[in-house]
Amino acid sequence: MSLQFVVDGLLTGSMIGLGAIGVTLTYSILRFSNFAHGDFMAWGTYATLAVVSAIGATFGKVAPIAPLSFGWPLIVALVVGMAFTALLALLLDKVLFARLRSQGQAIIVVMASFGASMALRSLLEFTFTSRPTYFSRAIQIAMPVGFGIRITPDQIALLLLTAVLVLGVHLLMTRTQTGRSMQALSQNAALARIVGIDVASVVRVTWVIGGALACVAGVMIGILVQIRPFMGFDMLLPMFAAAILGGIGSIPGAVLGGLIIGLAEAGAVQLIGAEWRAAVSFIILMAVLFVRPIGLFGVRER
């Protein structure tokens, strides 16, 4: 049995985990499930692609940073794409979600997120068509690292990027006043307001983090697979599953949930066939929730 599925699972799990951070923060702080979150991934990826194309048109063809398949234009474009996606999330909240949240009906906000998801996805497809595109068509040779595992430089770089981002978000949540305010608001919104926490500021930070990380996850998919308008929608259920598996409100839980689902899907493809890929992850989710309904790192509400 080849252990290649471990690398494949870690990569898939990293993408799912980064997306799941936004899902779990949105639910724990804003109290609704945002079904447009997957489309933030797609919009961020296309925004990044547009900036890469603009840089290429301005400076001409830029050599990649060896041994990677991409150069500095993609790095610059990713930063711009993260900012764009964060602004998109803030705009959608200001125009739509915030007004509906004020009515106190969570189901209305959830249904609105469904509508926003369809609108965002359709607009992308109308603008860019449904034809897949790529950041680079360069072919990388995977390096053998033992135990039947082969990995490319791009894959190593993206795994390291994921680790840095997750560590950064963890430090933000545990070592800064903003992070502590976010935790307080997620645990007891009424008490957080009483003690003077700036709720509007916390909400803005929540959208910025979720949008920016969604963009990174989407760009990872674009680098390793391909770019399509439906790429975020395809990741939506695994992201929600990861957030629930890890425990709503837990960032380490969301990441671990993503890794578990990624490894389960990759292992299922190798052991029992690709048709079981989606089913296995949800079987694991149901098994964990049967034993621990609040998820791996969830905290019971009092």
C-alpha positions in Angstrom: 0.0 0.0 0.0 1.4 3.4 -1.0 1.4 6.2 1.5 1.0 8.8 -1.2 -2.5 9.4 0.0 -1.0 11.0 3.1 0.4 13.9 1.1 -2.7 14.2 -1.0 -4.9 14.1 2.1 -2.8 16.8 3.9 -3.1 19.1 0.9 -6.8 18.6 0.5 -7.2 18.9 4.3 -5.2 22.2 4.3 -7.6 23.7 1.7 -10.7 22.5 3.6 -9.2 23.6 7.0 -8.4 27.1 5.8 -12.0 27.5 4.5 -13.5 25.9 7.6 -11.9 28.6 9.8 -14.1 31.2 8.2 -17.1 29.0 8.5 -16.6 28.3 12.2 -15.9 31.9 13.0 -18.9 33.2 11.1 -21.2 30.7 12.9 -19.8 31.1 16.4 -19.7 35.0 16.3 -22.5 35.9 13.9 -24.7 32.9 14.6 -25.5 31.9 11.1 -24.2 29.4 8.5 -22.8 31.4 5.5 -23.4 29.3 2.4 -21.7 32.0 0.3 -18.4 31.2 1.9 -17.3 28.8 -0.8 -18.0 31.5 -3.4 -15.6 33.8 -1.5 -12.9 31.2 -2.4 -13.8 31.4 -6.1 -14.0 35.1 -6.3 -10.7 35.5 -4.5 -9.0 33.1 -6.8 -10.3 34.8 -9.9 -9.3 38.2 -8.5 -5.8 36.8 -7.9 -5.8 35.4 -11.5 -6.8 38.8 -12.8 -3.9 40.5 -11.0 -1.5 37.9 -12.3 -2.7 38.5 -15.8 -2.4 42.3 -15.3 1.1 42.0 -14.1 2.0 39.8 -17.0 0.6 42.3 -19.4 2.6 45.1 -17.8 5.9 43.4 -17.2 5.9 40.6 -19.7 6.6 37.0 -18.8 8.2 36.6 -15.4 10.5 33.6 -14.6 9.2 31.4 -11.7 11.0 31.3 -8.4 12.9 28.1 -8.6 12.0 25.4 -7.8 8.4 26.6 -7.7 6.1 26.8 -10.8 5.2 30.5 -10.1 7.0 33.7 -9.6 6.6 37.0 -7.6 3.5 38.1 -9.6 1.4 35.3 -8.0 2.7 36.2 -4.5 1.8 39.9 -5.0 -1.5 38.9 -6.6 -2.4 36.6 -3.7 -2.0 39.5 -1.2 -4.3 41.7 -3.5 -6.7 38.8 -3.8 -6.9 38.4 0.0 -7.6 42.1 0.4 -10.3 42.0 -2.3 -12.0 38.9 -0.9 -12.0 40.5 2.6 -13.6 43.6 1.2 -16.1 41.5 -0.7 -17.1 39.8 2.5 -17.4 43.1 4.3 -19.5 44.6 1.5 -21.9 41.6 1.4 -22.3 41.9 5.2 -23.0 45.6 5.1 -25.4 45.4 2.2 -27.2 42.2 3.1 -26.3 40.2 6.2 -26.1 43.0 8.7 -29.6 44.3 7.9 -31.1 40.8 8.1 -29.3 40.0 11.4 -30.8 43.0 13.0 -34.2 41.3 12.5 -33.1 38.5 14.8 -34.2 35.7 12.4 -31.2 33.5 11.7 -33.0 31.4 9.1 -33.6 34.5 7.0 -29.9 35.2 7.0 -29.1 31.6 6.0 -31.5 31.7 3.1 -30.1 35.1 2.0 -26.6 33.5 2.0 -28.0 30.8 -0.3 -29.2 33.5 -2.7 -25.9 35.4 -2.5 -24.0 32.2 -3.2 -26.1 31.6 -6.4 -25.7 35.2 -7.5 -21.9 35.3 -6.9 -21.4 32.0 -8.7 -23.6 32.9 -11.7 -21.8 36.3 -12.1 -18.4 34.5 -12.1 -19.6 32.0 -14.7 -21.1 34.8 -16.8 -17.9 36.8 -16.7 -15.3 34.1 -17.0 -17.4 31.2 -18.5 -17.3 27.7 -16.9 -14.2 26.7 -18.8 -11.4 25.7 -16.4 -8.3 27.9 -16.3 -4.9 27.7 -14.6 -2.3 29.9 -12.9 0.5 27.9 -14.7 0.6 25.0 -17.1 4.2 24.2 -16.1 4.6 20.5 -15.1 6.6 19.9 -11.9 8.4 16.6 -11.3 7.4 15.1 -8.0 10.4 14.3 -5.8 10.5 10.9 -4.0 10.8 11.3 -0.2 10.5 7.6 0.8 7.8 5.2 1.8 6.3 5.5 -1.7 5.6 9.2 -1.3 6.3 11.8 -3.9 5.8 15.5 -3.5 6.4 18.6 -5.6 8.0 21.9 -4.5 4.6 23.7 -4.9 3.0 21.2 -2.6 5.7 21.7 0.1 5.4 25.5 -0.2 1.6 25.4 0.2 1.7 23.1 3.2 4.2 25.5 4.8 2.0 28.5 4.0 -1.0 26.8 5.6 1.0 26.1 8.7 2.1 29.7 9.0 -1.4 31.1 8.4 -3.0 28.7 10.9 -0.3 29.7 13.5 -0.9 33.3 12.8 -4.6 33.1 13.3 -4.1 31.0 16.5 -1.8 33.7 17.9 -4.2 36.4 16.9 -7.1 34.6 18.7 -5.1 33.8 21.9 -2.5 36.6 22.3 -4.3 39.8 21.2 -7.1 41.8 22.6 -9.0 41.5 19.3 -8.8 37.7 19.5 -10.0 37.7 23.1 -12.9 40.0 22.2 -13.8 37.6 19.4 -13.8 34.7 21.8 -15.9 36.6 24.3 -18.5 37.5 21.7 -18.7 33.9 20.5 -19.3 32.7 24.1 -21.7 35.3 25.4 -22.7 38.1 23.0 -24.9 39.9 25.6 -22.2 39.9 28.2 -19.6 41.0 25.7 -21.7 44.1 24.9 -22.2 44.9 28.5 -18.5 45.0 29.2 -17.9 47.4 26.3 -16.6 45.2 23.6 -16.8 46.9 20.2 -19.0 44.3 18.5 -19.0 46.1 15.1 -15.2 45.9 15.0 -15.1 42.2 16.0 -17.6 41.5 13.2 -15.4 43.3 10.7 -12.4 41.3 11.8 -14.3 38.1 11.5 -15.2 38.8 7.9 -11.7 39.9 7.0 -10.1 36.7 8.4 -12.7 34.5 6.8 -12.5 36.2 3.4 -8.7 36.3 3.3 -8.3 32.7 4.2 -11.0 31.6 1.8 -8.9 33.3 -1.0 -5.8 31.5 0.1 -7.6 28.2 0.0 -9.0 28.9 -3.4 -5.6 29.9 -4.8 -4.2 26.7 -3.5 -6.8 24.8 -5.4 -6.0 26.9 -8.5 -2.3 26.1 -8.2 -2.7 22.4 -7.6 -5.8 21.6 -9.6 -7.6 24.2 -11.7 -9.8 27.3 -11.4 -13.5 27.1 -12.0 -16.5 29.2 -11.0 -17.9 26.2 -9.1 -14.7 25.4 -7.2 -15.8 27.0 -4.0 -19.3 25.4 -4.1 -17.7 22.0 -4.5 -15.7 22.6 -1.2 -18.7 23.9 0.7 -19.9 20.7 2.3 -16.4 19.5 3.3 -15.8 22.9 4.9 -19.0 22.7 6.9 -18.2 19.1 7.8 -14.7 20.1 9.0 -16.1 23.0 11.1 -18.7 20.7 12.8 -16.2 17.8 13.2 -13.7 20.1 15.0 -16.3 21.8 17.1 -18.0 25.1 16.2 -15.9 28.1 17.3 -12.6 26.2 17.5 -10.0 27.2 15.0 -7.6 24.3 15.8 -10.7 22.0 15.6 -11.6 23.4 12.1 -8.1 22.8 10.8 -7.9 19.3 12.4 -11.4 18.5 11.0 -10.2 19.5 7.6 -7.1 17.4 7.8 -9.1 14.4 9.0 -11.6 14.8 6.1 -8.8 15.3 3.6 -7.0 12.2 4.7 -10.2 10.2 4.8 -11.1 11.2 1.3 -7.6 10.5 -0.1 -7.4 7.1 1.7 -10.9 6.1 0.5 -9.8 6.8 -3.1 -6.8 4.5 -2.8 -8.5 1.8 -0.7 -12.1 1.4 -1.8 -12.5 3.6 -4.9 -13.2 7.3 -5.8 -16.9 6.9 -5.6 -16.7 6.6 -1.8 -14.6 9.7 -1.4 -17.3 12.0 -0.2 -19.2 9.4 1.8 -16.3 8.3 3.9 -15.7 11.8 5.3 -19.3 12.1 6.4 -19.4 8.7 7.9 -16.5 9.8 10.1 -18.3 13.0 10.9 -21.4 11.1 12.0 -19.3 8.6 14.1 -17.6 11.4 15.9 -20.8 13.3 16.6 -22.4 10.2 17.8 -19.7 9.9 20.5 -19.2 13.7 21.0 -22.0 15.8 19.7 -20.2 19.1 20.2 -17.3 18.0 18.0 -13.6 17.3 18.9 -12.9 20.7 20.4 -16.4 22.1 20.9 -17.5 23.7 24.2 -20.9 23.1 25.6 -23.0 26.2 25.8 -24.2 27.0 29.3 
